[in-house]
Amino acid sequence: MPQLTSGSCQCGAVQFEIEGAFESFFLCHCGRCRKDTGSAHAANLFSTTATLTWLSGEEKIAHYQVPATRHAKSFCSICGAAVPSIQMGGALLVVPAGSLDGEPGIAPVAHICTASRAGWEDAMQDIPRFEGLPA
């Protein structure tokens, strides 16, 4: 039976299902991905064979492509949360890992573009961790 994964945006307006497996899961540290997420890196899943089905909210999706690059992002126009996008002329499905409602069935396989990582990222290994908000 093929793998079926569901996901949604933060406000729930956009909902989707993905049928099939992800071939890779990269944590990208390039400046564009850091700008996309407002964080140290993007966490994206990639597939050339899985199929994406929009269950609701497809008309609420906005797309942005950095001019003269292949860097693109899709997001909910209501809440701004990242959602899947089909890129490279339909050849590649890119899914923000955080948009999934469950586990992706694959662990990250590599940190990429680390030469342009945030300077403060190395310090994150040694800072305290809390299961919830700090007291």
N, C-alpha and C positions, 0 to 999 in steps of 0.2 A: 504494500500500500504506500503511495507517495506521501511524503512529508507535507503536512498542512500547518501553516503558521498564520496566526492572526495578529493584527495590530491596529493602532488608532493614534490620532493626535491627542493632545492634552485635553481639549474641550469635548472630544468625542464626536465632533461633526464629521470627521473623515475616518472611515473604517475600511479595512482591507483584509484580504487573505492572500497568502502566497502558497502555491502548490509546487513542491519540488525542493531540492537541496541547495544550500549555499556552498559555493566552491571555496570561498575565502572570507576572512574576517580580519580586516586591518584596522589598526589604531594609527591614524594619520596625524602627524604633528606639523604639517606645513602651515604657513601663515594663513592661507585661505580657509583651511578646515578649522583653525583656531578662531578665525573671524565668524565662520558659520555657526559654531557652537558656543562661542564666548567662554571656552574652556581650554584645557591643555591640549586636547586632541579630539578628533572625531572618531567615532566607532562605527564603521560601516561594513555591512555584509554585501557580498557580490555574488551574482549568479548569471550565467549565460544560458541556463536551461529552465529555470523556474518561471512560473507564470504568475502575474499579478492580477487580482480581481478587486475592483473597487466595490465595496458593499454599500457605501454611502459617502456623500460629500465630495465626489470627484470635481464638481463645479466650484468647490471652495478652495481648490489647490492652486497656489501661485508658484511660478517657476522663476528662477534667476540663474543666468549663466554669466560668469565673468567674461567680459568682452575679449575676444581673440584668444580664448583658452577653452579647454574641455571641462573646466571646473563648473559644475552646475549643482543646484539645490532646489528641491521642491519642499513646500511648507504649507500648512493650513493658513489661509488668509484671515481666519478669526483669531486663533490663539498663537500662531507663529511657530508651532511645533514642526520639526522636520518630519517629512513623510517620504515614502519610496519615490524613486524616479527611474524612468527608463531612459538610458543614455546611449551614446555611440550609435545613433541611427536605429535604435531598437535592439541592439546586440547585447546590451548589458543592463541588468536590473541592479540598482544600488539601493540598499535598505539601511536607514539609520537603525542601529541595533536598539537604541532606546525607544524606538517607535513600536517595537513588538510588545504584545501583551504577555508573552511568556518567554521561555528560553529559546534561543535560535537553533539549538542542536549542534553547534560548533563553537569552539573556543577561539579567541583571537589567535591568529597564526604569526603575526609580526607587528612590531612598531615600525612605521615607515616615515620617511622624510624627517628623521630625527636631527639632521644637521640644522634644521630651522625650528627646533622645539623651543618652547618658552624657557627663558633662563631660570625661572623660579620652579620649574618642574622637578628638578633633581632634589630639591628640599622636601618634596611631598612624601618621600619614603619615611622620613623620620618624625613627622608631625603626629600628634595624637589623633586617634580615630574614635568616633562615638557612634553607637548604633542609632541614635536619634539626634535631636538638637542638643547642643551642650547646655549644661545647667548654668 
